[in-house]
């Protein structure tokens, strides 16, 4: 097995995103790999408290621009904490699975690290971002199992 050279963290700001972040950081350290990060904005201005975009409801937000700035600030803080070079950060609009895969191909990523909620029943049939990435990319994918509370 060849060591990973470039790891892409797919950040979703879920309540369990710390687990995914720690795994990506540990793997980048273990393999001395470049660590990059992506967060895909797909549901602003609808905050989702279970996973995805989470914006505090107690702040005064009167425009989509402020929502975008809140997301950008959160992403910048995450990337700064991980010491990710600004050239290796992507905050983009779109469909998460498509944008993550596109960046992975464009940047020659060899491992994507993403959280997986392990859904069942109807949600499983509809698929998840981690599952879609796994089945539509050519690089390795680490789907970190997130436990529901």
Number of C-alpha atoms within 10 A of each C-alpha: 3 6 10 17 15 20 26 26 24 25 23 21 24 19 16 20 19 13 16 25 21 12 17 26 20 12 17 20 12 11 14 13 17 18 24 28 27 22 24 22 20 14 14 16 17 11 15 14 13 14 15 21 23 21 20 11 8 6 8 9 14 8 9 11 11 13 19 16 11 17 20 16 12 15 21 16 11 16 20 12 9 16 12 16 13 12 8 14 18 17 17 15 13 14 13 23 19 16 20 27 20 13 16 22 14 9 14 14 21 20 23 25 23 28 28 18 19 17 14 10 7 8 10 12 9 10 13 18 18 24 17 15 23 19 9 11 18 14 15 15 19 18 19 20 15 18 11 10 6
